[in-house]
Amino acid sequence: MSLLVVGLSHRSAPVSVLERAALAPQLRGKLLQDAAGAEPVAEAAVLSTCNRIELYADVDRFHAGVAELSALLAQHGGAGLEELTPYLYVHYEDRAVHHLFSVACGLDSMVVGEGQILGQIKEALAVAQEQHTAGRLLNDLFQQGLRVGKRAHSETGIDRAGQSLVTFGLQQLAAGARTEDWLSGKRALVIGAGSMSALAATTLARAGVAELVIANRTLDRAERLARTLAESLADGRRAQALAMDGVSAELPRADLVVSCTGASNLVLTAEAVQSAVAVRTAAGTAAGTDAAAGSELALLDLAMPRDIDAAVHRFEHVRLVDIESLADAAADAPLAADVDAVRAIVGEEVAAFGAAQRAATITPTVVALRSMAAEVVAAELARLDGRLHGLDDKQRAEITQTVRRVVDKLLHAPTVRVKQLAGEPGGAGYADALRELFDLDPQTVAAVSDPGEAGRSVRAPGAGPPGEERP
């Protein structure tokens, strides 16, 4: 196994750098194809969320792999390599496995314990499979990561520590008030109809907002989401869809805006927000209500890069919570006691995954050895058959069974033991020893491992320092 991950997240980089390095959804496939086509890379997958972007790869050389993946992250994002390099982290082999499993359990999330990351890992695997860049190693890794994440949530109380970014953001906007009480009676505008926006809209509907408006570039998607939400609303509450060109007109009527799109430019400019607040203030004054209380506009920006101009922080009657302020708030949040239990699960699962992967490397060699033994037995039985005349079918069958049983018994103990030894740290060399001792053809072993690899040379495992380095 030569697993390598290179990436950056809210833990390693400021939001300003994450924003410039963010990967547009339409570029994900191109990044995967370029990564899989790089000379030291055999497999590739990308995990891109609102607060992290990571490239996972099976590489044959550590340093060349780090250089290639780092360059690709810079090439496909909006930040240069020199700007990215100080903030990149690198994990290799078991530490790379440990990192993904920790991410899957929510231990590396901005809000510790949040479960949405599992859906994002599942999506990352699906995209890599669609692009045909995920092979055995990354398929095994991501599928096991999903199982580990689910195990952590089912066997511990990490859910008590974790919540979605949407819920956490709404709590910050509520400023100490009960979120449901603060949302009651509000008119909410959700911009976007992707997975995060759908989560936001569902959370708002359940929390009791009076009216919900979904705006999206593709109106059909907004309409589908609005119809789904309308079924769960009661007491005359409504959900409706809106085209993006209607956002400016809707903004002054909204009490709360949640935005999470994949746009590369601002969705709400400072001018648009300022104009909306002016309209709300004038309406409040005309109605004889307190201008500050009646016109305040709450904004939750969960996009990366940001959808809402950060300059609105300076405006009166505006409260903005974005990824940067969420990161600051989350850093001060207490961790649940169950985090230690989750860490123990991660450690246990990393050891099991490493043992399984190391044991799997010996299997093609063992199969090739048994195939060679079967061919030798068949050749010797054929030679013996030509010399022993006068044997009936029963006698011939008895001789054949005896010879095969002898060979099976001779091979059984060493092949079982070599699989056990191969699962231990440093056990990768046992496959090489078997091939050398029994003079097994490497191409035959490769054909057993993957029929599509027949005729190509076997790639030796890459050498490189375990653990973590900075490129």
FIZA-155379 format. One record per residue (C-alpha): residue number from 1; residue in three letters; x, y, z. Coordinates in steps of 0.2 Angstrom, whole numbers, plus 2048, in hexadecimal, padded with zeros to 3 digits. Example, Ala and Ser with C-alpha at 12.3 -4.5 7.8 and 13.67 -1.06 7.14 Angstrom:
2
+-----+-----+------+-------+-----+
:   k :   r : east : north :  up :
+-----+-----+------+-------+-----+
:   1 : ala :  83E :   7EA : 827 :
:   2 : ser :  844 :   7FB : 824 :
+-----+-----+------+-------+-----+
***
This chain:
471
+-----+-----+------+-------+-----+
:   k :   r : east : north :  up :
+-----+-----+------+-------+-----+
:   1 : met :  800 :   800 : 800 :
:   2 : ser :  807 :   811 : 7FB :
:   3 : leu :  7F9 :   81C : 800 :
:   4 : leu :  7FC :   82F : 800 :
:   5 : val :  7F1 :   83E : 804 :
:   6 : val :  7F5 :   850 : 801 :
:   7 : gly :  7E9 :   85E : 806 :
:   8 : leu :  7E4 :   86D : 810 :
:   9 : ser :  7D6 :   871 : 81C :
:  10 : his :  7CF :   87D : 829 :
:  11 : arg :  7DC :   875 : 835 :
:  12 : ser :  7EB :   879 : 82A :
:  13 : ala :  7E7 :   888 : 820 :
:  14 : pro :  7DE :   899 : 823 :
:  15 : val :  7CD :   89B : 81A :
:  16 : ser :  7D4 :   8A7 : 80E :
:  17 : val :  7E0 :   89A : 807 :
:  18 : leu :  7D2 :   88C : 807 :
:  19 : glu :  7C7 :   898 : 7FE :
:  20 : arg :  7D4 :   89B : 7F0 :
:  21 : ala :  7D8 :   888 : 7EF :
:  22 : ala :  7C6 :   883 : 7EE :
:  23 : leu :  7C2 :   876 : 7E0 :
:  24 : ala :  7B4 :   87A : 7D5 :
:  25 : pro :  7A8 :   86B : 7D4 :
:  26 : gln :  7AA :   86B : 7C1 :
:  27 : leu :  7BD :   869 : 7C3 :
:  28 : arg :  7BD :   85A : 7CE :
:  29 : gly :  7BC :   84D : 7BF :
:  30 : lys :  7CB :   856 : 7B6 :
:  31 : leu :  7D5 :   856 : 7C6 :
:  32 : leu :  7D2 :   843 : 7C9 :
:  33 : gln :  7D7 :   840 : 7B7 :
:  34 : asp :  7E7 :   84A : 7B8 :
:  35 : ala :  7EB :   842 : 7C8 :
:  36 : ala :  7E8 :   830 : 7C2 :
:  37 : gly :  7F2 :   834 : 7B3 :
:  38 : ala :  801 :   83A : 7BC :
:  39 : glu :  811 :   82F : 7BB :
:  40 : pro :  812 :   82A : 7CE :
:  41 : val :  7FF :   828 : 7D0 :
:  42 : ala :  7F5 :   818 : 7CE :
:  43 : glu :  7E5 :   81D : 7D6 :
:  44 : ala :  7DD :   82E : 7DB :
:  45 : ala :  7CE :   835 : 7E5 :
:  46 : val :  7CA :   847 : 7EA :
:  47 : leu :  7C1 :   84C : 7FA :
:  48 : ser :  7BB :   85E : 7F8 :
:  49 : thr :  7B0 :   866 : 805 :
:  50 : cys :  7AC :   878 : 80B :
:  51 : asn :  7BB :   877 : 817 :
:  52 : arg :  7C8 :   86A : 80F :
:  53 : ile :  7CF :   864 : 7FF :
:  54 : glu :  7D9 :   854 : 7FE :
:  55 : leu :  7E0 :   849 : 7F1 :
:  56 : tyr :  7E2 :   837 : 7F5 :
:  57 : ala :  7ED :   82C : 7EA :
:  58 : asp :  7F6 :   81B : 7E9 :
:  59 : val :  808 :   820 : 7E4 :
:  60 : asp :  818 :   817 : 7E0 :
:  61 : arg :  824 :   824 : 7E6 :
:  62 : phe :  821 :   82F : 7F5 :
:  63 : his :  82A :   83F : 7F1 :
:  64 : ala :  824 :   83F : 7DF :
:  65 : gly :  812 :   83C : 7E4 :
:  66 : val :  813 :   84A : 7F1 :
:  67 : ala :  81A :   856 : 7E3 :
:  68 : glu :  80D :   851 : 7D6 :
:  69 : leu :  7FE :   852 : 7E1 :
:  70 : ser :  803 :   863 : 7E9 :
:  71 : ala :  805 :   86A : 7D7 :
:  72 : leu :  7F4 :   863 : 7D2 :
:  73 : leu :  7EB :   86B : 7E0 :
:  74 : ala :  7F3 :   87C : 7DC :
:  75 : gln :  7F0 :   879 : 7C9 :
:  76 : his :  7DD :   876 : 7CB :
:  77 : gly :  7DA :   882 : 7DA :
:  78 : gly :  7DC :   894 : 7DA :
:  79 : ala :  7EB :   895 : 7E5 :
:  80 : gly :  7FD :   894 : 7DF :
:  81 : leu :  809 :   886 : 7E5 :
:  82 : glu :  814 :   891 : 7EF :
:  83 : glu :  805 :   898 : 7F8 :
:  84 : leu :  7FE :   887 : 7FB :
:  85 : thr :  80D :   87E : 801 :
:  86 : pro :  80F :   885 : 813 :
:  87 : tyr :  7FD :   87F : 816 :
:  88 : leu :  7FD :   86E : 80E :
:  89 : tyr :  7FE :   85E : 819 :
:  90 : val :  804 :   84D : 813 :
:  91 : his :  7FF :   83C : 81A :
:  92 : tyr :  807 :   82C : 814 :
:  93 : glu :  802 :   819 : 816 :
:  94 : asp :  7FA :   816 : 827 :
:  95 : arg :  7FA :   828 : 82C :
:  96 : ala :  7F0 :   82C : 81C :
:  97 : val :  7E3 :   81E : 821 :
:  98 : his :  7E2 :   825 : 832 :
:  99 : his :  7DF :   836 : 82B :
: 100 : leu :  7D0 :   831 : 820 :
: 101 : phe :  7C8 :   826 : 82E :
: 102 : ser :  7CA :   835 : 83A :
: 103 : val :  7C2 :   840 : 82D :
: 104 : ala :  7B4 :   834 : 82A :
: 105 : cys :  7B0 :   833 : 83D :
: 106 : gly :  7AF :   846 : 83E :
: 107 : leu :  7BF :   848 : 848 :
: 108 : asp :  7C7 :   854 : 83C :
: 109 : ser :  7B7 :   85E : 838 :
: 110 : met :  7B4 :   870 : 83C :
: 111 : val :  7A6 :   86A : 847 :
: 112 : val :  7AD :   85B : 84F :
: 113 : gly :  7A2 :   84C : 84D :
: 114 : glu :  797 :   852 : 83F :
: 115 : gly :  790 :   844 : 834 :
: 116 : gln :  78F :   84D : 823 :
: 117 : ile :  7A1 :   849 : 81F :
: 118 : leu :  79B :   837 : 81C :
: 119 : gly :  790 :   83C : 80D :
: 120 : gln :  79F :   847 : 806 :
: 121 : ile :  7AB :   838 : 807 :
: 122 : lys :  79E :   82D : 7FF :
: 123 : glu :  79C :   83A : 7F1 :
: 124 : ala :  7AF :   83B : 7EF :
: 125 : leu :  7B0 :   828 : 7EC :
: 126 : ala :  7A1 :   828 : 7E0 :
: 127 : val :  7AA :   835 : 7D6 :
: 128 : ala :  7BA :   82C : 7D5 :
: 129 : gln :  7B1 :   81C : 7D0 :
: 130 : glu :  7A8 :   825 : 7C2 :
: 131 : gln :  7B9 :   82C : 7BC :
: 132 : his :  7C1 :   81B : 7BE :
: 133 : thr :  7CF :   822 : 7C8 :
: 134 : ala :  7CB :   818 : 7D8 :
: 135 : gly :  7D3 :   806 : 7D8 :
: 136 : arg :  7D3 :   7F9 : 7E6 :
: 137 : leu :  7DD :   803 : 7F3 :
: 138 : leu :  7D2 :   813 : 7F2 :
: 139 : asn :  7C2 :   809 : 7F1 :
: 140 : asp :  7C7 :   7FF : 800 :
: 141 : leu :  7CD :   80F : 809 :
: 142 : phe :  7BD :   819 : 806 :
: 143 : gln :  7B1 :   80B : 809 :
: 144 : gln :  7B9 :   807 : 819 :
: 145 : gly :  7BA :   819 : 81E :
: 146 : leu :  7A7 :   81A : 81C :
: 147 : arg :  7A5 :   80B : 827 :
: 148 : val :  7B0 :   812 : 834 :
: 149 : gly :  7A7 :   822 : 835 :
: 150 : lys :  796 :   819 : 837 :
: 151 : arg :  79D :   80E : 844 :
: 152 : ala :  7A4 :   81D : 84E :
: 153 : his :  792 :   825 : 84D :
: 154 : ser :  789 :   815 : 852 :
: 155 : glu :  795 :   810 : 860 :
: 156 : thr :  799 :   820 : 868 :
: 157 : gly :  790 :   830 : 86D :
: 158 : ile :  79A :   83B : 861 :
: 159 : asp :  78A :   841 : 85A :
: 160 : arg :  787 :   84A : 86A :
: 161 : ala :  797 :   854 : 866 :
: 162 : gly :  794 :   856 : 854 :
: 163 : gln :  787 :   85F : 849 :
: 164 : ser :  786 :   865 : 838 :
: 165 : leu :  78E :   876 : 832 :
: 166 : val :  77D :   87C : 82F :
: 167 : thr :  777 :   879 : 841 :
: 168 : phe :  787 :   880 : 848 :
: 169 : gly :  786 :   88F : 83D :
: 170 : leu :  774 :   892 : 842 :
: 171 : gln :  778 :   891 : 854 :
: 172 : gln :  786 :   89F : 851 :
: 173 : leu :  779 :   8AA : 849 :
: 174 : ala :  76C :   8A7 : 857 :
: 175 : ala :  779 :   8AE : 863 :
: 176 : gly :  775 :   8A3 : 872 :
: 177 : ala :  762 :   8A3 : 86F :
: 178 : arg :  759 :   892 : 86C :
: 179 : thr :  75B :   88F : 859 :
: 180 : glu :  749 :   88A : 857 :
: 181 : asp :  743 :   899 : 860 :
: 182 : trp :  74E :   8A5 : 856 :
: 183 : leu :  749 :   89D : 845 :
: 184 : ser :  736 :   89D : 849 :
: 185 : gly :  72C :   8A9 : 83E :
: 186 : lys :  73B :   8AD : 833 :
: 187 : arg :  73C :   8AD : 820 :
: 188 : ala :  74B :   8A3 : 81A :
: 189 : leu :  754 :   8A4 : 809 :
: 190 : val :  75F :   895 : 805 :
: 191 : ile :  76B :   898 : 7F6 :
: 192 : gly :  770 :   888 : 7ED :
: 193 : ala :  768 :   877 : 7EC :
: 194 : gly :  777 :   86B : 7EF :
: 195 : ser :  779 :   860 : 7FD :
: 196 : met :  77E :   86D : 80A :
: 197 : ser :  770 :   879 : 804 :
: 198 : ala :  764 :   86A : 805 :
: 199 : leu :  76A :   867 : 817 :
: 200 : ala :  768 :   879 : 81B :
: 201 : ala :  756 :   87A : 814 :
: 202 : thr :  751 :   86A : 81D :
: 203 : thr :  758 :   870 : 82E :
: 204 : leu :  74F :   881 : 82C :
: 205 : ala :  73E :   878 : 827 :
: 206 : arg :  740 :   86D : 837 :
: 207 : ala :  744 :   87C : 842 :
: 208 : gly :  734 :   885 : 83E :
: 209 : val :  738 :   893 : 832 :
: 210 : ala :  728 :   89B : 82B :
: 211 : glu :  72D :   89C : 819 :
: 212 : leu :  73B :   894 : 80F :
: 213 : val :  741 :   899 : 7FE :
: 214 : ile :  74E :   88F : 7F4 :
: 215 : ala :  758 :   898 : 7E6 :
: 216 : asn :  763 :   88F : 7DA :
: 217 : arg :  76A :   891 : 7C9 :
: 218 : thr :  761 :   882 : 7C3 :
: 219 : leu :  74F :   886 : 7C8 :
: 220 : asp :  74A :   873 : 7C6 :
: 221 : arg :  755 :   86E : 7D4 :
: 222 : ala :  74E :   87C : 7DF :
: 223 : glu :  73C :   877 : 7DB :
: 224 : arg :  740 :   865 : 7DF :
: 225 : leu :  747 :   869 : 7F0 :
: 226 : ala :  739 :   875 : 7F4 :
: 227 : arg :  72C :   868 : 7F0 :
: 228 : thr :  735 :   85C : 7FB :
: 229 : leu :  735 :   868 : 80A :
: 230 : ala :  723 :   86E : 807 :
: 231 : glu :  71D :   85C : 80B :
: 232 : ser :  725 :   85E : 81D :
: 233 : leu :  71F :   86F : 820 :
: 234 : ala :  70F :   872 : 82A :
: 235 : asp :  704 :   880 : 832 :
: 236 : gly :  704 :   88A : 821 :
: 237 : arg :  717 :   88B : 820 :
: 238 : arg :  71D :   88C : 80E :
: 239 : ala :  72C :   887 : 803 :
: 240 : gln :  72F :   88E : 7F2 :
: 241 : ala :  73C :   88E : 7E4 :
: 242 : leu :  744 :   89D : 7DD :
: 243 : ala :  750 :   8A0 : 7CE :
: 244 : met :  760 :   8A8 : 7D2 :
: 245 : asp :  75C :   8B8 : 7C9 :
: 246 : gly :  74E :   8BB : 7D6 :
: 247 : val :  75A :   8BB : 7E5 :
: 248 : ser :  75D :   8CE : 7E5 :
: 249 : ala :  74A :   8D1 : 7E6 :
: 250 : glu :  748 :   8C3 : 7F3 :
: 251 : leu :  756 :   8C9 : 7FE :
: 252 : pro :  74D :   8D7 : 807 :
: 253 : arg :  73F :   8CC : 80C :
: 254 : ala :  74A :   8BF : 814 :
: 255 : asp :  74F :   8BE : 826 :
: 256 : leu :  75C :   8B1 : 824 :
: 257 : val :  766 :   8AC : 815 :
: 258 : val :  770 :   89C : 814 :
: 259 : ser :  77C :   89B : 805 :
: 260 : cys :  786 :   88C : 7FF :
: 261 : thr :  789 :   88B : 7EC :
: 262 : gly :  798 :   885 : 7E2 :
: 263 : ala :  799 :   897 : 7DA :
: 264 : ser :  7AB :   89D : 7D7 :
: 265 : asn :  7A5 :   8B0 : 7D9 :
: 266 : leu :  79B :   8B8 : 7E7 :
: 267 : val :  788 :   8B4 : 7E7 :
: 268 : leu :  784 :   8C2 : 7F3 :
: 269 : thr :  78E :   8D2 : 7F1 :
: 270 : ala :  790 :   8DF : 7FE :
: 271 : glu :  786 :   8EB : 7F4 :
: 272 : ala :  777 :   8DF : 7F2 :
: 273 : val :  777 :   8DC : 805 :
: 274 : gln :  778 :   8EE : 809 :
: 275 : ser :  76A :   8F2 : 7FE :
: 276 : ala :  75F :   8E4 : 805 :
: 277 : val :  762 :   8EA : 817 :
: 278 : ala :  75E :   8FC : 812 :
: 279 : val :  74D :   8F6 : 80B :
: 280 : arg :  74A :   8EC : 81B :
: 281 : thr :  74E :   8FB : 826 :
: 282 : ala :  743 :   906 : 81C :
: 283 : ala :  735 :   8FA : 81D :
: 284 : gly :  737 :   8F8 : 830 :
: 285 : thr :  737 :   90B : 832 :
: 286 : ala :  727 :   90D : 828 :
: 287 : ala :  71F :   8FF : 832 :
: 288 : gly :  724 :   908 : 842 :
: 289 : thr :  72F :   8FA : 849 :
: 290 : asp :  740 :   8FB : 850 :
: 291 : ala :  74B :   8FD : 841 :
: 292 : ala :  75A :   8F2 : 848 :
: 293 : ala :  74F :   8E4 : 84E :
: 294 : gly :  743 :   8E4 : 83F :
: 295 : ser :  751 :   8E5 : 831 :
: 296 : glu :  75F :   8D9 : 837 :
: 297 : leu :  764 :   8CD : 82A :
: 298 : ala :  76D :   8BD : 82F :
: 299 : leu :  779 :   8B5 : 822 :
: 300 : leu :  780 :   8A4 : 823 :
: 301 : asp :  78E :   8A0 : 816 :
: 302 : leu :  793 :   88E : 815 :
: 303 : ala :  79B :   88F : 804 :
: 304 : met :  7AE :   88E : 7FF :
: 305 : pro :  7B2 :   899 : 7F7 :
: 306 : arg :  7A7 :   8A5 : 800 :
: 307 : asp :  796 :   8A9 : 7F8 :
: 308 : ile :  793 :   8B9 : 803 :
: 309 : asp :  79F :   8C8 : 803 :
: 310 : ala :  7A8 :   8C8 : 814 :
: 311 : ala :  7A7 :   8DB : 813 :
: 312 : val :  795 :   8DA : 81A :
: 313 : his :  79C :   8D7 : 82B :
: 314 : arg :  79D :   8EA : 82C :
: 315 : phe :  78B :   8ED : 829 :
: 316 : glu :  77F :   8F2 : 836 :
: 317 : his :  770 :   8E6 : 838 :
: 318 : val :  779 :   8D8 : 830 :
: 319 : arg :  780 :   8C8 : 838 :
: 320 : leu :  78B :   8BD : 82D :
: 321 : val :  792 :   8AC : 832 :
: 322 : asp :  79D :   8A4 : 826 :
: 323 : ile :  7AA :   896 : 825 :
: 324 : glu :  7B8 :   8A1 : 82D :
: 325 : ser :  7AD :   8A6 : 83C :
: 326 : leu :  7A7 :   894 : 83E :
: 327 : ala :  7B9 :   88E : 83F :
: 328 : asp :  7BC :   89B : 84D :
: 329 : ala :  7AD :   896 : 856 :
: 330 : ala :  7B0 :   883 : 854 :
: 331 : ala :  7C1 :   884 : 85B :
: 332 : asp :  7BA :   88A : 86B :
: 333 : ala :  7AD :   87C : 86C :
: 334 : pro :  7B0 :   86F : 879 :
: 335 : leu :  7B3 :   85D : 873 :
: 336 : ala :  7A8 :   84F : 879 :
: 337 : ala :  7AF :   841 : 884 :
: 338 : asp :  7AA :   835 : 876 :
: 339 : val :  7B8 :   83C : 86B :
: 340 : asp :  7C5 :   831 : 874 :
: 341 : ala :  7BA :   822 : 870 :
: 342 : val :  7B9 :   826 : 85E :
: 343 : arg :  7CC :   828 : 85D :
: 344 : ala :  7CE :   817 : 864 :
: 345 : ile :  7C2 :   810 : 857 :
: 346 : val :  7CD :   819 : 849 :
: 347 : gly :  7DD :   812 : 850 :
: 348 : glu :  7D6 :   800 : 850 :
: 349 : glu :  7CF :   802 : 83F :
: 350 : val :  7DF :   809 : 838 :
: 351 : ala :  7E8 :   7FA : 83E :
: 352 : ala :  7DB :   7EE : 837 :
: 353 : phe :  7DB :   7F7 : 826 :
: 354 : gly :  7EE :   7F6 : 825 :
: 355 : ala :  7EF :   7E4 : 82A :
: 356 : ala :  7E2 :   7E0 : 81D :
: 357 : gln :  7EA :   7E9 : 80F :
: 358 : arg :  7FB :   7E2 : 813 :
: 359 : ala :  7F4 :   7D0 : 813 :
: 360 : ala :  7EB :   7D4 : 803 :
: 361 : thr :  7FC :   7D7 : 7FA :
: 362 : ile :  801 :   7C5 : 7FE :
: 363 : thr :  7F1 :   7BD : 7F7 :
: 364 : pro :  7F6 :   7BE : 7E4 :
: 365 : thr :  807 :   7B6 : 7E8 :
: 366 : val :  7FF :   7A8 : 7F2 :
: 367 : val :  7F2 :   7A5 : 7E4 :
: 368 : ala :  800 :   7A5 : 7D7 :
: 369 : leu :  80A :   798 : 7E2 :
: 370 : arg :  7FB :   78D : 7E3 :
: 371 : ser :  7F8 :   78E : 7D1 :
: 372 : met :  80A :   78A : 7CD :
: 373 : ala :  809 :   77B : 7D9 :
: 374 : ala :  7F9 :   775 : 7D0 :
: 375 : glu :  802 :   776 : 7BF :
: 376 : val :  810 :   76C : 7C6 :
: 377 : val :  804 :   75F : 7CD :
: 378 : ala :  7FB :   75E : 7BD :
: 379 : ala :  80B :   75B : 7B3 :
: 380 : glu :  811 :   74E : 7BE :
: 381 : leu :  801 :   744 : 7BE :
: 382 : ala :  800 :   745 : 7AC :
: 383 : arg :  812 :   73E : 7AB :
: 384 : leu :  80E :   730 : 7B8 :
: 385 : asp :  7FE :   72C : 7AE :
: 386 : gly :  808 :   727 : 79F :
: 387 : arg :  813 :   71B : 7A9 :
: 388 : leu :  807 :   712 : 7B4 :
: 389 : his :  7FC :   707 : 7A9 :
: 390 : gly :  7EE :   6FC : 7AF :
: 391 : leu :  7E7 :   708 : 7BC :
: 392 : asp :  7D5 :   70A : 7BD :
: 393 : asp :  7CC :   71A : 7BF :
: 394 : lys :  7CA :   718 : 7D1 :
: 395 : gln :  7DC :   715 : 7D4 :
: 396 : arg :  7E1 :   724 : 7C9 :
: 397 : ala :  7D5 :   72F : 7D3 :
: 398 : glu :  7DD :   729 : 7E3 :
: 399 : ile :  7EF :   72D : 7DD :
: 400 : thr :  7E9 :   73E : 7D7 :
: 401 : gln :  7E1 :   743 : 7E7 :
: 402 : thr :  7F0 :   73D : 7F1 :
: 403 : val :  7FC :   747 : 7E7 :
: 404 : arg :  7F1 :   757 : 7E8 :
: 405 : arg :  7EE :   754 : 7FB :
: 406 : val :  801 :   753 : 7FE :
: 407 : val :  804 :   764 : 7F5 :
: 408 : asp :  7F6 :   76C : 7FE :
: 409 : lys :  7FC :   767 : 80F :
: 410 : leu :  80E :   76D : 80B :
: 411 : leu :  807 :   77E : 805 :
: 412 : his :  7FA :   780 : 812 :
: 413 : ala :  804 :   785 : 822 :
: 414 : pro :  810 :   791 : 819 :
: 415 : thr :  803 :   79A : 80F :
: 416 : val :  7F8 :   79C : 81E :
: 417 : arg :  806 :   7A2 : 828 :
: 418 : val :  80D :   7AE : 81B :
: 419 : lys :  7FC :   7B6 : 81A :
: 420 : gln :  7FC :   7B9 : 82D :
: 421 : leu :  80E :   7C0 : 82C :
: 422 : ala :  80A :   7CB : 81D :
: 423 : gly :  7FC :   7D4 : 827 :
: 424 : glu :  809 :   7DA : 834 :
: 425 : pro :  813 :   7EA : 832 :
: 426 : gly :  822 :   7E7 : 827 :
: 427 : gly :  819 :   7D7 : 820 :
: 428 : ala :  819 :   7DD : 80D :
: 429 : gly :  82A :   7D5 : 80A :
: 430 : tyr :  823 :   7C3 : 80C :
: 431 : ala :  81B :   7C4 : 7FB :
: 432 : asp :  82C :   7C8 : 7F4 :
: 433 : ala :  833 :   7BA : 7FD :
: 434 : leu :  827 :   7AD : 7F6 :
: 435 : arg :  829 :   7B3 : 7E5 :
: 436 : glu :  83C :   7B2 : 7E6 :
: 437 : leu :  83C :   7A1 : 7EF :
: 438 : phe :  830 :   799 : 7E3 :
: 439 : asp :  836 :   7A2 : 7D4 :
: 440 : leu :  824 :   7A9 : 7D0 :
: 441 : asp :  822 :   7B3 : 7C0 :
: 442 : pro :  81D :   7C5 : 7C6 :
: 443 : gln :  812 :   7C7 : 7B6 :
: 444 : thr :  809 :   7B7 : 7BC :
: 445 : val :  806 :   7BF : 7CD :
: 446 : ala :  800 :   7CF : 7C5 :
: 447 : ala :  7F4 :   7C6 : 7BB :
: 448 : val :  7ED :   7BD : 7CA :
: 449 : ser :  7EB :   7CF : 7D3 :
: 450 : asp :  7E3 :   7D7 : 7C4 :
: 451 : pro :  7E0 :   7CE : 7B4 :
: 452 : gly :  7E1 :   7DF : 7AB :
: 453 : glu :  7F2 :   7E1 : 7B1 :
: 454 : ala :  7F9 :   7D1 : 7A8 :
: 455 : gly :  807 :   7D5 : 79D :
: 456 : arg :  80C :   7E5 : 7A7 :
: 457 : ser :  81A :   7E5 : 7B4 :
: 458 : val :  816 :   7E5 : 7C6 :
: 459 : arg :  818 :   7F6 : 7CE :
: 460 : ala :  823 :   7F5 : 7DE :
: 461 : pro :  81C :   7FD : 7ED :
: 462 : gly :  823 :   80F : 7EF :
: 463 : ala :  82F :   814 : 7FC :
: 464 : gly :  82D :   823 : 806 :
: 465 : pro :  82D :   829 : 818 :
: 466 : pro :  81E :   824 : 822 :
: 467 : gly :  813 :   830 : 82B :
: 468 : glu :  812 :   843 : 827 :
: 469 : glu :  81D :   84F : 81E :
: 470 : arg :  81A :   860 : 816 :
: 471 : pro :  81E :   861 : 804 :
+-----+-----+------+-------+-----+
***
